[in-house]
């Protein structure tokens, strides 16, 4: 039976109930009907039970009675919300044959916050998806074109992959919305949708809210009263005289009142507005416009360019045309961007607005891309430009052409006359295209496509096509055959170099023999382990052509002119690397350019869009990176750049080559037209093993280390678009609103992030010390992370509930945070969401070796994520040399933990010691204390087992003191844990209060700890503060203390014997040993302040526009 047959199943159940109601009272008079009536459907779901266990359908008393009489004993789950086997394991004394008690236990479990017995199987997840009508297979297939080729049904794909990738199951559930509203879902280690169906829906949560764009605009684009106040108070543009020239065409007339009001509401800069008559506006209509404007100070109308520009003092011109409704900060932002960037011209983002105020279709634009601008005037209907009096005639000519229509093409043509580096992009929505009646056009994707004249280049150069290969003769043959038969290029000017990486198959060797008779093909042997970069370099060494084209052996030609198209671009002296639009054989896009930074590394644009829509909207453009599957550049340039980096054996060698060309000042070009087919990784395969994945991560980090700013902000990709999924909205955007930056009179604001803030958590204690120190230094301190009971108070700090790195990034961006210090996972991942600001620092407290735990792979993944994200942190601080030695960044800074905040030995404690020893029964004993967690999963790693071995062995080494020595263990553990460590011969003080713990330190004679790993041992720090001698395991973190370390039980027992003999003398000289926080935290604060000041100076020293006279020159 399928899940969708719920209706039929419910009808059958109603029949069963009506026929058998009288029989329910049976089994020694037990009232099954009454018990079921009082049982919630979440505790027992009859439809689930019949569906999950179809053999119960014929049970004459119905599914509920079957569960009570048989199912409970057979461990059949009564609903998709409870794992009965887990419940039984936790409560072995639960009576399975007493349905009343059992169902009460189930109901109690469903009400628990911790949810300890939640199912995790696919079957119950699928059932719940259909029960809540959340899965639509057709919709899921249409939205996720890769599912069809996965070999899985849509529902299986979603349950196993899609939900973990935050894909939506249907229009009825919005993962992004739910994650934002209920970030606590991460606590249960579930995906957002699984949390909803298993927990959230029963708590009244909703799975869908306002549309994503509406939420984004509210969170990141709305001007608050504080924003308006700060912009209006900014005097940095007081020397600017802005002239706005707004061409009113027939579309704009219908919106004229709104256009007029928007310009009248401009803030932050002095501007004059001149409304210019477009050529298509009738006299009577224009007269109404002039009547509206007459008498308003700073506003005028004009019918000619000369009249419009006039001779008034001007520093900045804003050209605008059509039905454009301006945001209040439009003129301010364009003038500010020109002033701060030193650019000669600027454009901004825009969206569309309906008559009722609803906004849609934002056009989030890249930095200046000449090839893209030649294909479509993506700058839009508004641009700003510096006014030079000497160019007055030029501006009049530009305005005159725009008045005739298609002003956006005129603006684009003007921008293309300026050096790309002198055209700035303000990545903020500063205007709306008006959508009232015929007023404006909604282009869907936000950019209009207008054919424009393209460059022509008829010179054809000699070309060498380099194809690395190893066996896979069928793929190579198809590739070469398609090149030689389907390429419109003079064959005498094309050489194919096949780089053989040790082929052994007979068919391949025979094919090579065949190719050697072809004068246009050269076979170059390059045996050894696979190294794509090295193979390409070997091929390039044998290249004679002016242009080299690197081609995968699993590509075939789609367009005959493919090679001409690549070569014509590659021959341009300012062009670096050229890549092509590649398709899968089924016509979907495989490569549409590479966006750096997406998912931390990079992702293909358009993937996996169908060729139809992609062909309609995709155009040539500058990109930082293109795929190495088809990549062309001049041979001399390839050599100048150093070729492919052989360190990158498999991946990211193409990204590094492209990034190197970009940083050297070249334009890398992506050809928007589909040119070839690519059967991705058919010859090499995908990275599926953990070793392959780790190699891939190392190669990614190698490139990220060297080109960090490009991964934070790929200039060919809008900072308003996501680094998690291409072309989704960024939450938060990576563009910082300039008016929210710190003014000289304002305090620094820092966000400290930690996942656990509970009393007794070592990391939280360190964070508390940092917070207090920075507050005393004059900072505003915000502490972020989940809020729970028994959290530290963080006196004087703002406390915000943040569960995820995404939420933390959004908060930091919106609330004017200047720097972030991340202390624990998952907040190290915050660098995946942010650009260059705010500055991010990691405070690495270290992680114990993963092999010490049963969940090794999960812990390894956490460590890899921290290492991966550290590449884009401003700095990494470590709390001990032990952690510093394990770091992969050579520039880590040691900020050693102090212990001066802890209780310390004093005359007061000395005076109380005897009474405390009597209180705890320590009279006439030598007391050894160890403080650590001792749960079953941690006993070996925390050294509890070794501590127990010392306690057991001491009497055999030194019988005379065996009964005089007490081994105390204090820490967290449950009853089973206590029993286990007591069996080792230890006296256990479980879950004691902080006050009791300090009393144990005061009453003890020696402190011991034998952890196998520590970043910083807080227990030892406390022992030293309380004046105790310490003996500890010989690990790096312990060697940093001035204590005795040893792993020899014999030597440890001898040390106990020695100290026991000197017990009384030791107490006479007992004194605290303190490491002061002030020293290390002073270094931390000074370092961060210096970085922030350097960042401010860098912005201040950018090529600002020098203050000029209002007449320009």
C-alpha positions, 0 to 999 in steps of 0.5 A, spaced: 500 500 500 502 506 498 502 512 503 498 516 498 492 511 499 490 514 506 483 516 504 481 509 503 485 506 509 481 511 513 474 509 510 476 501 512 478 503 519 471 507 520 468 500 518 472 496 522 471 500 528 463 500 527 463 493 526 467 491 532 466 496 537 462 492 541 468 487 541 473 492 544 471 490 551 475 484 552 481 481 554 479 480 561 474 486 561 479 491 558 476 497 555 481 498 549 476 503 546 476 507 552 484 507 553 484 509 545 479 514 546 484 517 551 490 516 547 493 522 543 494 520 536 501 522 536 502 516 541 498 511 537 497 512 530 492 507 527 493 508 520 501 508 521 500 502 525 496 498 519 501 501 514 507 499 517 505 492 519 500 490 514 500 483 517 495 486 523 490 488 518 486 482 519 486 482 527 479 482 529 480 487 535 483 492 530 490 495 530 490 499 537 488 492 541 493 488 537 498 493 539 496 492 546 496 485 546 502 483 542 505 489 538 508 492 545 511 485 546 514 485 539 517 492 539 512 494 534 512 502 534 505 505 535 506 511 531 512 515 527 513 519 533 516 514 538 522 509 537 519 503 542 526 499 542 529 506 544 524 507 550 525 500 552 532 500 553 532 506 557 527 503 561 528 496 562 523 495 568 517 498 563 511 493 563 510 491 556 504 487 558 501 493 561 498 498 556 495 503 560 502 504 563 506 503 557 502 508 553 502 513 559 510 512 558 509 514 551 505 520 552 510 522 557 516 522 552 512 525 547 512 531 552 519 531 553 523 537 551 529 533 550 526 528 545 530 522 547 526 516 543 525 520 536 525 515 530 530 516 525 528 511 520 526 513 513 520 509 513 517 514 518 520 520 515 516 518 509 510 517 512 510 524 516 511 527 509 505 524 506 501 525 512 502 532 513 501 533 505 508 536 504 511 532 498 509 533 491 514 528 487 512 532 480 514 539 483 520 536 486 522 533 480 521 540 476 525 544 481 531 539 481 533 536 475 539 532 477 534 528 481 532 524 475 539 522 473 540 520 481 537 513 480 532 514 486 525 516 486 523 523 488 521 521 495 527 517 496 532 522 493 529 527 498 529 523 504 536 521 503 539 527 500 534 533 499 532 534 506 540 535 508 541 540 502 535 544 504 531 543 498 524 544 499 519 538 498 513 542 495 510 549 495 507 547 502 514 547 506 519 553 505 526 550 509 529 557 509 523 560 512 523 555 517 530 555 519 530 562 520 524 562 525 526 556 528 533 555 528 533 551 535 531 545 530 539 544 529 539 541 537 536 535 535 541 534 529 535 533 524 534 537 518 529 543 518 523 539 514 524 533 518 524 537 525 518 540 523 514 533 521 517 530 527 516 535 532 514 542 530 508 540 527 505 538 533 508 544 537 503 548 532 509 551 527 507 553 520 512 551 515 511 556 510 511 564 511 512 570 507 515 570 500 523 569 501 524 576 497 519 579 502 523 577 508 529 579 505 527 586 503 524 587 510 531 584 513 536 587 509 533 592 505 529 597 509 531 603 511 530 604 519 529 611 522 536 610 525 538 609 518 535 615 515 538 619 521 545 617 520 544 618 512 541 625 513 547 627 518 553 625 514 556 631 512 562 627 508 558 630 501 557 637 503 562 639 498 558 635 492 553 639 488 549 633 484 545 634 478 539 629 476 537 629 469 531 625 469 528 623 462 520 623 462 518 618 457 510 616 456 511 610 461 514 615 466 508 620 465 503 615 469 508 615 475 510 622 475 507 624 481 511 618 485 517 620 481 517 627 483 515 625 490 521 620 490 526 625 488 523 630 493 525 626 499 532 625 497 537 625 503 544 626 505 546 630 499 544 637 496 541 635 489 538 639 483 532 635 479 531 637 472 526 633 469 527 632 461 522 631 456 522 625 452 521 625 444 515 621 445 511 625 450 505 630 447 505 637 449 499 637 453 502 631 457 508 635 458 505 641 460 501 637 466 508 635 468 511 642 468 505 645 472 507 640 477 514 642 478 513 649 477 515 653 484 518 647 487 525 649 489 531 645 486 527 642 481 526 644 474 524 642 467 527 642 460 526 640 453 533 640 450 540 638 453 543 645 453 537 647 457 537 641 462 545 641 463 545 649 464 551 652 467 550 651 474 555 649 479 555 641 478 560 635 481 556 629 479 551 628 474 545 622 475 542 620 468 536 617 469 530 615 464 523 612 464 518 610 470 524 610 475 522 611 482 528 613 487 529 610 494 531 616 498 538 614 498 539 614 491 543 620 490 547 620 496 549 613 495 551 614 487 555 620 490 558 617 495 560 611 491 563 615 486 567 619 492 570 613 495 572 609 490 575 614 485 571 612 479 568 616 474 561 613 473 557 608 477 551 604 477 546 600 482 541 595 483 534 596 482 528 592 482 520 593 480 514 595 484 507 595 483 502 600 484 500 597 491 507 597 493 509 590 492 516 589 490 519 584 485 524 581 480 531 585 483 536 586 478 542 584 482 548 586 478 556 584 477 561 589 477 563 592 471 563 587 465 564 590 458 562 584 454 556 583 458 554 590 458 555 590 450 550 584 450 545 587 454 545 594 458 545 591 465 546 597 468 539 599 467 536 606 467 540 610 472 547 611 472 551 617 475 558 620 473 563 625 475 562 632 471 567 635 468 566 642 465 570 640 459 566 634 457 559 639 457 558 637 450 559 630 451 554 630 456 549 634 452 550 629 446 549 623 451 543 626 454 540 628 447 541 621 444 537 618 450 531 623 449 530 619 443 529 612 447 532 606 449 536 610 454 539 604 458 543 603 451 545 610 451 548 609 458 551 603 457 555 605 451 557 611 455 560 606 461 563 602 455 567 608 453 570 608 460 576 604 463 572 598 467 576 600 473 573 607 473 566 604 473 563 602 480 558 598 482 553 600 488 550 593 490 544 596 493 537 597 490 536 604 489 531 605 484 524 601 482 522 600 475 514 602 476 509 597 474 503 600 473 499 599 466 504 600 461 509 603 465 515 599 465 516 592 463 517 586 468 523 582 465 522 576 470 530 575 471 531 583 472 535 585 466 532 586 459 536 583 453 537 588 448 541 586 442 548 590 441 553 590 436 559 585 438 566 586 437 569 582 430 575 579 430 577 575 423 584 573 425 585 566 426 591 563 430 595 557 430 592 553 436 594 547 440 588 543 443 591 539 449 587 533 451 590 529 457 587 521 458 588 515 460 585 509 457 577 510 456 579 509 448 571 510 446 571 517 450 577 519 447 575 517 440 569 521 440 572 527 442 578 527 437 573 525 431 568 530 433 574 535 433 576 533 426 569 532 423 565 538 426 570 544 427 570 550 422 577 552 423 583 551 418 585 544 419 593 546 418 592 551 424 590 546 429 594 540 432 591 536 437 596 533 443 594 527 447 597 527 453 597 519 455 597 518 463 599 511 462 594 507 458 594 500 458 588 497 455 589 494 448 584 498 445 587 505 447 594 502 445 591 500 438 588 507 437 594 511 439 598 507 433 592 509 429 593 517 431 600 517 430 599 516 422 595 523 423 599 529 422 595 533 426 595 529 432 601 528 437 601 523 442 606 525 448 607 519 454 606 522 461 606 516 466 605 516 473 599 517 478 594 522 476 595 529 476 591 533 471 595 540 472 602 536 471 599 533 464 596 539 462 603 542 463 606 537 459 602 538 453 603 545 453 610 544 453 609 541 446 605 546 444 607 550 438 600 554 437 599 561 439 593 559 443 592 553 447 586 550 448 585 545 454 580 540 453 577 534 457 577 527 453 569 526 455 567 532 451 564 533 444 563 538 439 556 542 439 557 548 435 562 548 429 565 555 430 566 553 437 574 554 436 573 560 432 569 563 438 574 561 443 580 563 439 577 570 437 577 572 445 583 569 447 587 573 442 585 580 445 591 582 449 587 584 455 583 577 455 586 572 460 582 565 460 576 564 456 571 558 457 565 555 454 558 554 456 558 546 456 552 542 456 550 535 458 548 530 453 541 531 455 541 538 453 542 541 461 547 546 463 554 543 466 558 549 466 556 556 465 562 559 468 564 559 475 562 563 481 567 563 487 565 562 494 559 558 493 559 553 498 566 555 500 569 553 494 565 555 487 559 553 483 557 553 476 552 558 474 546 556 471 547 548 473 543 544 471 538 549 467 535 547 461 539 549 454 532 553 452 532 558 458 539 558 459 540 560 451 535 565 452 538 569 458 545 567 458 550 572 455 558 572 454 561 576 460 567 577 464 568 571 470 573 570 475 574 563 473 571 558 468 572 550 468 578 547 466 574 542 462 574 547 456 579 552 457 583 557 452 588 562 453 595 565 449 601 560 450 605 566 452 600 568 457 600 561 460 607 560 461 607 567 464 602 565 469 606 559 471 602 554 468 597 549 472 600 548 479 602 541 480 600 541 487 593 541 485 593 534 482 585 533 481 581 539 482 581 547 483 587 547 478 583 551 473 580 556 478 588 558 481 590 559 473 584 563 472 585 567 479 592 568 477 590 571 471 585 575 474 589 578 479 595 580 474 589 584 471 587 580 465 579 579 463 577 572 464 571 571 459 565 566 459 562 565 452 555 564 453 553 560 447 553 553 448 559 550 444 561 543 447 558 537 450 561 534 457 560 528 460 562 530 467 568 526 470 566 520 466 573 518 465 576 520 472 569 519 476 567 523 482 570 524 489 566 519 493 571 516 498 573 520 505 580 520 502 578 523 496 574 528 499 579 530 504 584 531 498 579 535 495 578 539 501 586 540 502 586 543 494 580 547 496 584 550 502 590 551 498 587 556 493 582 559 498 589 561 502 592 564 496 585 568 493 581 569 500 578 576 497 576 573 491 572 567 495 569 572 499 567 577 494 567 574 487 566 581 483 562 577 477 557 575 482 553 580 486 554 580 494 546 580 495 546 573 492 548 567 496 554 563 497 550 557 499 546 556 492 547 560 486 543 566 485 539 565 491 538 571 496 544 572 500 542 572 508 546 576 509 548 580 503 555 581 503 555 589 502 556 593 508 551 599 508 556 605 509 552 609 513 552 603 518 560 603 519 563 606 525 564 613 526 570 616 530 566 617 536 563 610 536 565 604 540 567 598 537 562 592 537 564 585 538 560 579 537 562 573 541 560 566 539 559 560 543 554 554 542 555 552 550 554 558 555 552 553 561 555 554 568 562 549 568 563 549 561 570 551 560 569 555 553 564 559 556 568 561 562 574 563 557 569 567 553 566 571 559 573 573 561 574 576 554 567 579 554 569 582 561 576 585 559 573 588 552 567 591 556 572 594 561 576 597 555 570 601 552 567 596 547 560 594 546 560 586 547 554 582 544 554 574 546 551 570 541 549 563 541 543 558 544 540 561 550 538 555 555 537 555 563 543 555 567 547 560 562 553 564 565 550 571 566 555 575 562 554 581 566 554 588 562 553 584 555 548 584 550 545 577 550 542 574 543 539 567 541 543 565 535 543 558 533 546 557 527 552 561 523 547 564 518 543 567 523 549 570 527 552 572 520 545 576 519 545 579 526 552 581 525 551 585 518 544 588 521 546 590 527 553 594 526 558 589 528 565 590 527 568 584 529 566 577 531 570 572 535 568 565 534 569 560 539 566 553 538 562 549 532 558 551 528 560 558 528 566 557 525 562 556 519 560 563 519 566 565 514 561 561 509 556 567 509 560 573 510 564 578 505 570 582 508 566 585 513 566 584 519 572 581 521 572 574 523 577 571 528 577 564 531 579 562 538 581 555 537 580 551 544 582 545 540 578 538 539 580 531 542 583 526 537 577 523 533 579 516 534 578 516 541 570 516 540 565 512 537 563 517 532 569 518 529 567 520 522 562 526 525 568 529 529 573 529 523 568 532 519 567 538 524 575 539 525 575 539 517 570 544 517 573 548 522 580 548 518 576 549 511 573 556 514 579 558 518 582 560 511 578 566 511 578 568 518 582 574 519 586 571 524 586 564 528 588 565 536 589 559 540 589 558 547 595 553 548 601 551 544 599 544 544 593 547 539 598 552 536 602 546 534 596 542 531 594 548 527 595 548 519 595 556 519 602 558 520 600 565 523 596 563 529 597 567 535 597 564 542 592 567 547 594 563 553 588 562 558 589 565 565 587 562 571 586 569 575 579 569 575 578 562 579 578 561 586 585 562 589 588 559 595 588 564 601 589 565 608 581 564 609 582 557 605 588 555 610 584 557 616 578 552 613 582 546 611 581 542 617 574 543 618 573 541 610 577 535 611 573 533 617 566 535 613 568 530 607 572 525 612 579 526 609 582 526 616 588 522 617 588 521 609 592 523 603 587 526 598 588 526 591 583 530 587 581 529 579 576 533 576 573 531 570 567 528 566 566 521 567 561 519 562 562 512 559 564 515 552 569 520 555 573 515 561 579 513 556 580 520 553 579 523 560 584 519 563 579 516 568 581 509 567 588 510 568 587 514 574 583 508 576 589 504 575 593 508 579 589 507 585 589 500 584 596 499 583 598 503 589 597 499 594 601 493 591 607 498 590 607 501 597 603 497 601 604 502 607 600 507 604 595 504 600 590 505 606 592 512 607 591 515 600 584 517 598 583 517 590 577 522 589 573 523 582 569 529 582 565 531 575 559 530 571 556 523 570 549 519 572 548 513 576 551 508 571 557 512 571 558 513 578 557 505 579 562 504 574 568 508 576 567 506 584 568 499 581 575 502 579 576 504 587 575 511 586 571 515 591 566 519 587 563 526 588 558 527 582 555 533 579 557 537 585 556 545 586 561 550 584 562 551 592 563 544 593 568 543 588 572 549 591 572 546 598 574 539 595 580 543 592 582 546 599 581 539 602 586 535 598 593 534 598 595 533 590 591 534 584 592 528 578 589 528 571 591 523 566 587 526 560 590 523 553 588 530 550 587 537 552 587 544 549 587 547 556 586 543 562 582 547 566 582 543 572 589 543 573 589 551 572 584 551 578 589 546 582 594 551 581 590 557 583 588 553 589 596 551 591 596 544 589 602 540 587 600 537 580 602 530 577 599 529 570 599 525 563 605 527 559 601 531 553 603 537 550 598 541 554 600 539 560 607 540 559 606 548 558 604 548 566 610 548 571 608 541 573 610 534 574 608 530 568 609 522 567 605 516 563 609 511 568 604 508 573 611 506 577 613 513 577 606 516 578 606 512 585 613 513 587 611 521 586 605 519 591 609 516 596 614 522 596 608 527 597 605 523 602 611 523 606 612 530 606 604 532 606 605 536 613 611 540 610 607 542 603 601 545 607 606 550 610 608 552 603 602 552 599 601 558 595 597 560 589 600 559 582 596 564 577 597 566 570 594 573 569 588 574 564 590 581 563 596 579 559 593 575 554 587 579 553 591 585 552 594 582 547 588 580 544 585 586 544 590 590 541 591 585 536 584 586 534 584 594 535 590 594 530 586 590 525 580 594 525 584 601 525 588 598 519 581 596 515 579 603 517 585 606 514 585 602 508 578 604 506 580 612 508 586 611 503 582 608 497 582 613 491 577 618 494 575 623 489 579 629 491 575 635 493 574 639 486 571 646 485 563 645 483 565 647 476 569 640 475 576 641 473 
